[in-house]
Amino acid sequence: MRALANEIAKNLVLAGIGSLTILDDQVVTEDDLGSQFFLSELHLGMNRAAAAVTQVRTLNPRVALHVDMENILAKPPDFYSMFNMVIATDLDLTPLSNINAACRFVNVPFYAAGSHGMYGFIFADLIAHDYVIEREKSNLPTELKAETMTRSIVAVNTKEENGKQIEMVTKREIYSPINLANTSPLQSEHLSSRRRKLQVPPLLTCLRALWEFQSLSRQSVPTHSHADLELFTKLATEKHKELQLPAETLRSEFLRSFLQNAGSEIAPVTAFLGGQLAQDVINVLGQREQPIQNFLLFDGEESKGPVYALHTFFPPLDVPIV
């Protein structure tokens, strides 16, 4: 229950969701007090979820709140079946992948998010998600067909509203788990020209390098030791090449900035990420609006948050809709 989880919980509770379970097996430390508005010095040594829930409840007493103080990694797959949505924050790739796989096993949509100072990400694996877009009916019929590699029109209905014919178009987005998204190439549209390659932020490279570093070193973030810095730089260079991005976009200045920010929390960044993720969850639960597909990268230095569809395998566009 760090700063990003605080923001997500706040926004979901204020929006009036039916119930929310907060799971955290860690205790409150002094480091938590700098960016978590639900906690105070009185909570030092307490479980973070239990300490935060009282303040969360004051935001909207009508929301049913539950606290779980067990280790998430000890949960069996059927634990996740009781939820409509699972959100995991500020974890390494291995636990994120394990939770994602368990959610897929019981067909529960999954979000992952993390913040590193001025940088952060949101990942969505909604498995297969249908949502409805309402628009005024045009003279041309809407066909049931694939629109992109991941999105298809699967149903069309009409209704009359204020004397106008309104078309309700049901679209379906197909998703990939985070372990596959982490190794997938960029779509061809981002690699079709040098200009487009230059627009891909090096944050994607650094996140992949950080997850690989965590797997190899068993550390959350690199220290200032020469060995850690050398290993991270080597991994980042490899990941950048795998993404087929120009070497000059992975500048030493960005690597230094990312490493300085890694593992830290900055309130405006967690507020942005928490707001974006909570809004996406609300839209998904209501089956309205197109959700994140599937990786949002936020660079607070540039005030940019592009979204990339990262999938290892893309079906052909002429696959019939069934």
Disulfide bonds with the S-S distance in Angstrom:
none
